[in-house]
C-alpha cells in the first residue's frame, strides 16, 4: 500500500538528498519538498511530503487538475505508478506546467489516463450501479429519465416559469428568484426586472430588434463578469437572437450568448513563461426578455457549454415557459 509520511527534521542529514525539480516544488511562494522512500528513511526538512510504495500501484485521483494534484500526479507517474485522473473540468485536463520541458510533458501525457464526466452523469452512474447491483439487474441498460419540470408563479411581481424539479432555490443571491442545479453548481436560473419608477416599457420592441437587444444583453453580462484579477481575458459571441409570440399573445425576445474566460495560472509571476493562460470556464447564457406592468423582465439561464449539450431540450422548455403577467394595481 502506498502511504504518506511526514519525516521529522534531524540534526545531521545524510549526504544523499532527493528533491523534486524546482518547477514542481514551488507553489504560491511555498516550497513543497517531496521524496521517494524505499524501505529506509530519507532525511527531509520538517513537514516534507514523502510517498512510499513497495510496488507499482493503480491510482485514481479525483480532480487532479489544480493545485497539489498537478504535481502529485507527475510525481506518481515518474516513479512508475499507473495514474488515472477523473474530473469534470471544462478546460483541457492535461496541460503543460510552467518550467516543464516539452519532453517531460510529452512523457507524462503518454503515461497518464484522464477523462472528464459531468457531475450529474457521475451521480446517476453511482446510484444506478448501487441499486441495480442489489436487485440483480446489472446486465440491463436503462435510459436516464427526464427530471421533469415544476412551475413557479410569482403573482406579486407578475411572472411565471418552469424549472427542473430537482433544482434548489437559493435565497439572498441578488436576483428576485434564483434556482440552481444541486450537482452542477454553476448551472442556475434567475429572474430580474426593472423598477416601474425608473422605466416605462410598453413592449419588448422598445429595446429595438432582437439583434440590438442581444448586443445589450451581452454587454450587460460582460459588465457583471468584469474581473480585477491580472491576466484575465474574456471571449464572447452572440450565438442567436429571435422573437416569438407566446400563447398569452405577448412578444418575447430570446438571446443566446457564449462566454469563455481565460486566466493566468500564476498572475503574480514575473517571467512570461510562468504566466500560462488557461481556459477557466466555457458557458452558455440564455436570456428571455418580456415586458409587462411597464417593466422589463429577464429570465436568465447559465450553464457550462458541455452540460448544455446534454440538457438542451429541458433548458429550452424552461425558456419557452417564461411568461409575464399583469399585476393588479
Secondary structure, DSSP 4 states (H G I P E B T S, - for coil): --EEEEEPP-SS--S------HHHHEETTEE--EEEESSS-----TTEEEEE-SS--EEEEES-SSTHHHHHHHHHHHTT-EEEEEE--SS-SS-PPTT--HHHHHHHHHH-EEEE--HHHHHHHHHHHHHHHHHT-TT---PPPP--EEEEEETTTTEEEEEETT-EE-TTSSSSEEEE-SSSTT-EEEEEE--TTT---S-GGGG-SHHHHHHHHHHHHHHHT---STT-EEEEEEEEEEEEE-TTS-EEEEEEEEEEEEEES-TT-SSGGG--EEEEEEEEEEEEEEEETTEEEEEEEEEEHHHHHHHHHHHHHHHHH-EE-----
